[in-house]
Amino acid sequence: VALGAFIMGFAFRTFFIPTGITPSGFSGLAKIISDLLAKINILLSPSIIFIIINIGCFILAILMFGLKFSILSTVGILSYSLFMDVAYVESVATIIESEYLLTAIIGGAIMGIGYGITFRFGGSTGGSDIVAMAINKKVPKIKTGQCQFCINMVVLLLSIVCYGLDLAFYVLIAMFISGQITDIMLNGIKTVRAVYIICSREEEISKKIMTTFGQGVTKIDATGMFSHQEKSVLLALVATHQAPFVKNIVMQIEPNAIVFSTSVTEAMGE
């Protein structure tokens, strides 16, 4: 968790602070508040503001998510706050100082790696993810991702007001890339598709899929509500790049079969 916080702090201090690009979540909010206070001659670093904002999040973590998560979140919050100030590499910052697009892409990717490591080992750096998890626990219909998206949109709107529309464009890029890299870190780069096949030659099709790809196939009994005829629905989980080949196999065996597929966000088990 501390390693993930260090990587995030490096992205924040070396990439985002010199260029003025605002990262997502409460660290971005802390940066905006720090810049606004500086305009009225109140100098307060983003790291101090970040800790102050997260006091409420820390209390939430203790009350709602147990001791282990609270301890790991405390490690994450304090580590991130520290590295937000000290994880500065001048040579890197000098190279990308005026390269806003490069900063948004690389900084967002590094931030996503840090987030992914922190979440993967059961911790948190506080802020929007704890608030989002707490809201989701109280109101399950509101998804964690939706809460984080709303918080990030508030940060984005504040960035537009404070820094102008041009810089906000790079903020949006950094947020998007950070989210994508976090998902890859948590779920892996391999994507899976669920392929559904409505057919009458299920034995032949399933055998061909199993021998070709080494994947299991599940048969589901179904009834066509127009014809009221018994149908077989085959379900196979395959890698995304394999899905077109599954379709070709089905079309060769039974051209009139119905084939459709959908993305799978998580697959586990044998």
GUGUGU-149869 format. One record per residue: residue in three letters; x, y, z of N, C-alpha, C, O in turn. Coordinates in steps of 0.02 Angstrom, whole numbers, plus 50000, padded with zeros to 5 digits. Example, Ala and Ser with C-alpha at 12.3 -4.5 7.8 and 13.67 -1.06 7.14 Angstrom:
residues 2
ala506604971650390506154977550390506604983550390507124983450423ser506424988850354506844994750357506455000250394506705005750402
This chain:
residues 270
val500424994050000500005000050000500445006350000500295011149965ala500975006150040501445011850042501795012749974501915018349952leu501965007149942502275007449876501805010649825502005014949786gly501175008549827500675011649782500605019049796500545023049749ala500605020949860500555028049878501165031949854501105037649833phe501755028849857502355032149832502305033549757502475038949734ile502075028649720502005029449647501505034949631501625039049586met500955035149668500465040449659500755047349676500645052249641gly501125047549733501435053849753501935056349702501995062349691phe502315051649672502785053449619502425056549559502645061649532ala501875053449539501485056249483501215063149500501235067749459phe500965063749561500665070149582501185075749584501075081149556arg501755074449618502245079749630502675081249569502825087049555thr502865076049532503325077049476502965078949411503225082849371phe502365076249400502015077349337501475082649342501435087049299phe501055082249395500465086549396500595093449426500335098449400ile500975093749480501105100349511501465105149465501245110949459pro502015103249431502375108049388501955110649330502035116349309thr501515106449303501135108449244500455111449262500125114449220gly500245110449324499595113149344499005108649329498435110449343ile499135102849301498585098049286498335095149352498725093249395thr497675094749358497375092349420497205084949415496845082949369pro497465080749460497275073649459496565072649483496235077349506ser496325066549479495645065149500495595064549576496105064249610gly494975064249600494855062949671495035068649718495085074449698phe495115066849781495225071849833495915075049828496015080649852ser496405071549798497065074749790497005080549741497335085749751gly496605079749689496475085249643496115090949677496265096849666leu495625089149719495255094249757495725098049804495675104149812ala496185094349836496675097549882497115102449844497275107749869lys497315100549783497735104949743497365111349724497645116849727ile496735110749706496325116649688496255121249748496335127349742ile496095118349806496015122449867496665125949884496675131849903ser497225122349878497885125249892498025131149847498275136349870asp497865130549782497985135949734497535141949749497745147649742leu496915140649768496455146049784496675149849847496645155949850leu496915146149898497155149349959497785153449946497895158649977ala498195151049899498815154749882498665161549853499055166249860lys498095162149819497905168649789497735173849842497765179849828ile497565171649903497425176349957497985175950010497885177550069asn498575173849986499185173650027499155168850086499475170050137ile498765163650079498765158350130499115152350099498835148950055leu499715150850122500115145550092500015139150132500235138550189leu499675134350101499545127950132499635122650079499305122750027ser500085117950091500245112950040499655108350028499255107150074pro499595105649967499055100849952499055094849999498525092050014ser499645092750022499675086850065499335088050132498985083550157ile499415094050161499085095650224498325095950214497945093350254ile498125099150160497405099650145497115092650134496565091150155phe497505088350100497285081550086497155077750151496665074150157ile497605078550200497515075150265496895077850300496505073950329ile496795084450299496215087450332495565084850302495105083050338ile495545084650235494935082150201494805074850220494235072750225asn495345071050229495265063850240495125061850312495045055950326ile495095066650357494925064950426494245061750429494145056650462gly493765064650394493095061750391493085054950358492715050450379cys493495054050306493535047650271493825042250317493615036450315phe494315044250358494615039550405494095037150456494065031150472ile493685041650480493155039750528492655035050494492425030150524leu492485036650431492035032250393492315025250386491955020350394ala492965024850371493285018350361493245014150425493115008150421ile493365017250482493345013650546492635011150560492535005450581leu492145015450549491455013750566491155008550519490745004550541met491345008650456490985004750406491374998850377491064994050352phe492054998950379492424993950341492914989750383493284985750356gly492904990750448493314986450491494014988950502494244993650471leu494354985550549495014987750573495554986950520495964991550510lys495574981250485496114979950437496114985150381496624988150365phe495524986350352495474991250299495654998250324495975002150289ser495454999750387495595006250416496345007250424496615012650410ile496695002050448497425002550457497775003550390498205007850383leu497584999450341497895000050275497735006850243498155009650208ser497125009350254496945015950227497335021450261497535026350229thr497465020650326497875025550362498585025650334498875031050323val498855019750321499525019250290499505022750222499965026550205gly498985021350183498925024350116498865031950119499205035450081ile498425034350162498305041650166498945045350188499145050250157leu499265042850242499855046250268500445045750219500815050550210ser500525039850189501075038950141500975043450080501445046750058tyr500375043450054500225047649996500335055050011500615058749971ser500105057050070500185064150090500925065950094501125071350073leu501335061450121502055062650125502365063150056502745067850041phe502215058250014502535058049948502275063449900502595064949850met501695066149915501435071849876501915077849880501935082049835asp502295078149934502765083649944503475081949923503825086249897val503695075749935504405074149929504595070049867505175069949848ala504105066749835504275062349778504355066449714503965065849667tyr504855070649714504975075249658505635073549624506155073249656val505605072449559506205071249519506285077049470505925077449420glu506745081449485506815087749448506955086549374506695090049331ser507385081649359507565080449289506965078449247506895080549190val506525074449276505915072349241505435078349234505155079449180ala505355082049288504895087849286505125093049235504705096149202thr505775093949228506035098849180505885096749108505725100949066ile505925090249094505805087749026505075088749005504945090748949ile504615087449051503895087549032503545094049053502935094449051glu503925099149074503625105049105503115108349059502595110549084ser503235108848994502765112148949502415107148903502055109248857glu502515100748915502205095548873501565093048908501575087948942tyr501025096648899500415095148937500115088448918499895084648961leu500095086948853499795080648832500215074748857499935069848882leu500865075248851501315069948875501245069148951501235063548976thr501185074648986501105074449058500455070949077500445066749122ala499905072649042499255069649057499265062149046498995058349085ile499585059948991499605052848974500045048949022499825044049052ile500675051149029501145047449071500965048149145500965043249182gly500815054249166500625055349236499995051449254499955048549308gly499495051449210498885047649222499015040149227498725036749269ala499465037649183499635030549185499985028649249499835023549280ile500465032749270500835031349332500365031649392500395027449437met499915036549392499425037149446498985030949449498825028449503gly498775028449390498365022449387498715016249413498415012049446ile499365015749399499765010149425499775010349502499695005249535gly499875016449529499875017149602499215015349633499185011849684tyr498675017849603498005016149627497905008549626497675005649675gly498085005449569497974998249562498344994149614498054989449642ile498974995949628499364992349679499034993149747498974988349785thr498834999249763498535000649829497884996649838497784993449890phe497444996849787496804993249792496904985749792496554982149828arg497384983349753497484976149746497684972949812497534967049824phe498024976749855498244973949919497794976149977498004976150035gly497174978049960496674979150011496694985850046496394986550099gly497054990650018497114997250050496755002650011496375001249964ser496885008750031496585014549999497015020650016497345020750068thr496995025549974497325031849990496815037050013496935043050011gly496235034550034495725039050059495345042550004495365040649946gly494985047750024494655051949974494045048849943493635045749977ser493995049749878493375048149842493205040749845492615039049846asp493705036249846493535029149846493195026949911492745022849909ile493415029749968493085028050032492385030850034491915027550055val492305037050012491635040150010491175036149964490595034849981ala491435034249905491035030449857490835023649886490265021449877met491305020249919491155013749949490635014350005490205010050012ala490685019750044490205020850098489505022050071489015019350097ile489455026150019488795027549989488505021149960487915019749967asn488935017149925488705010949895488465005949949487985002249938lys488805005950006488605001350060487925003250089487524998850106lys487795009750094487155012050121486595011750068486025010050084val486785013350005486285013249950486575008949894486895011649849pro486475002349896486784997849848486614999349775486994997649730lys486045002649763485865004349694486355009349663486425009549602ile486675013249705487165018049680487845014649680488125013149733lys488115013449621488745009749614489335014049634489325020249630thr489865010649657490475014149677490765018249620490955024049630gly490785015349561491045018949503490655025249486490945030249466gln489995024949496489575030849483489735036449532489775042349513cys489845034649595490015039649646490685042949629490755049049632gln491185038849613491845041549597491815045949535492145051049531phe491405043849486491325047949426491035054849443491275059949417cys490535054949487490225061449506490735065849542490765071849530ile491125062849588491635066749624492145069449575492345075249580asn492365065249528492865067449479492585072949433492955077349411met491935072649419491625077949378491615084549415491705089849385val491515084249481491545090349521492255093349518492345099349510val492765088949525493455091149520493595094149452493945099149446leu493335090949399493435093449331493115100249322493415104749292leu492505101149347492165107649340492535113049379492595118749355leu492785111449438493185116249476493835117949439494065123649441ser494115113049404494725114249365494585119149308494985123449293ile494005118349277493815122949223493745130049249493975134849217val493415130649308493315137349337493975140449357494085146449346cys494425136449387495045139149414495605139949363495995144749367tyr495645135349316496225135249270496045136349197496495137149156gly495405136349181495215137349112495065130849076495245125449100leu494735131349020494505125448983495075121548952495045115448948asp495605124948930496155121548896496495116448942496615110748923leu496645118649003496975114149050496515108549072496735103049086ala495865110049076495375104949097495355099149048495205093449067phe495495100548984495515095248934496045090048953495925084048946tyr496625092348976497165087748996496995084249061497205078549073val496615087649104496375084549166495945078549149496005073249180leu495505079349100495045074049080495445068049051495275062349066ile495955069449012496375064148984496715060349040496725054149040ala497005064049088497355060849144496875056449185497065050949205met496265058949197495765055049235495585048649198495545043349228phe495475049149133495275043349093495825038049093495685032149106ile496435040049079496985035349075497115032149144497235026149149ser497085036249196497175033549264496665028149279496835022949307gly496035029349261495505024449273495605018049234495505012549261gln495825018649171495935012749129496515008549156496465002449159ile497055011849175497635008149200497465004849267497694999249281thr497075008249309496865005249372496464998849360496584993749393asp496004998949312495614993049295496064987349271495954981549289ile496564988949230497024983849206497414980849264497524974749267met497634985049309498014982649367497594978049411497844973149439leu496954979549416496514975549460496244969349426496204964049458asn496074969849362495734964449328496164960749277495954955549251gly496764963449262497184960349212497034962949143496494965649130ile497514962149098497434964849031497024960148987496754962248936lys496984953749007496614948948967495864950248975495604950449031thr495514951048919494794952248921494434945948897494694942048858val493834945148922493434939048910492764941048881492474946148900arg492504937048835491834937948808491424931748821491674926148815ala490794932848839490314927348846489954926648779489614931348757val490034920948747489724919748682489114915248692489174909748719tyr488534917548669487914913648673487724911248604487744915048555ile487544904848599487384901848534486714898248540486654893448578ile486214900648503485554897348502485554892848440485574895348384cys485514886248451485614881748395485234875148406484914874148458ser485264870848355484954864248361485484858648356485344852948373arg486084860348334486624855448328487144856648384487744857548371glu486894856648445487294858748502487884854048516488414856248537glu487784847448506488314842748520488924843948475489494844048498glu488784844848411489324845748363489684852348374490294852748371ile489294857648387489594864348397490004864548461490574867048461ser489734861948515490094862248580490734858048577491244860048604lys490694852248545491294848048539491844851548500492434851148518lys491654855048446492144858548405492464864248445493074865348440ile492064867948483492334873548524492804870848577493344873648588met492614865448611493014862748665493684860048640494204861048672thr493674856748582494304853948556494744859348525495354858748526thr494434864648498494834869848465495154874548515495744876248508phe494774876548567495024881648613495174878948683495474882448724gly494994872748697495104870048764494674873348816494854873448875gln494104876248795493654879648841493034875448853492794871848809gly492764875848914492144872448929491554875948897491574882048884val491034872148884490414874848855489834872548898489804866648918thr489384877048914488794875348954488174875448911488054880148872lys487764870248917487134869948880486564872148925486494869848982ile486154876648899485564879248935484944877548895484904879248836asp484464874148926483834872548891483394878648888483314882348937ala483104879748830482684885748820482104884048774482094878848741thr481614888648772481024887748729480914894048689480904899548717gly480844893348623480684899048580479964901148590479514897148579met479854907348611479174909448629478734910848568478124911248575phe479024911448509478624912148448478414905348421477824904248406ser478904900948415478764894248387478574889148440478304883848425his478724890748504478614886148561478994879548551478784874348575gln479564879948516479984874148507480554874248558480804879548578glu480754868248577481324867648624481974869448588482094867248532lys482374873648620483014875848592483574874548641483464873648701ser484174874348614484774873948657485164880448651485264883048597val485374883048709485804888948710486474886748739486514884348795leu486994887748699487674886148722488004892548747487954897848716leu488344891948804488714897648832489444895748838489614890648868ala489884899848809490594898648814490954905148831490814910448801leu491414904848879491834910648896492494909948860492874905148872val492644914648816493254914248777493614920948779493314926048794ala494254920748763494634927048757494344931248701494074928548652thr494384937848707494074942348658494304940848587493904940948541his494954939448578495204938248511494964931548483495024930348422gln494684927148526494444920748502493714921048480493484916548444ala493344926148502492624926548488492464926148413491994922548395pro492814929648368492644929148297492744922048270492374919948225phe493234918248296493344911448273492784906848296492604902148261val492514908148356491934904348380491354905448333490994900648315lys491244911648313490704913148266490794909448200490304906748173asn491404909148175491534905648112491384898248118491114895148073ile491574895348176491434888248187490684886848185490464882148153val490304891148219489574890248221489274890948152488844886948132met489494895948113489224897148047489374891347999488984889947954gln489944888148008490124882447966489694876347980489514872647935ile489514875448044489124869548064488374870848055488014866548030glu488144876648077487424878248074487334885648055487294889948100pro487284887147991487254894147968486664898047996486694904248001asn486124894648015485524898248039485524899248115485054902048143ala486044897048149486084898048221486154905448238486424909348199ile485914907148297485964914148321486554914548369486604910648416val487004919148355487604920048396487644927248419487594931848378phe487744928348483487884935048508488354934548567488404929348599ser488704940048581489194939948635489174946348674488914951448651thr489444946048734489464951948777490114951848817490384946548831ser490364957748835490974958248875490864955748946490324956748974val491364952548974491334950049043491834954049084492424954249067thr491604957249137492044961449178492454957349227492984959449248glu492214951349245492584947149291492394939849280491804938249275ala492894935449277492774928349270493244924649318493844926049319met492974919949357493384916349404493134909249410492564907749390gly493534904749438493334897849444493584893649386493914896349341glu493444887149386493674882749333493124881749281493214878149232
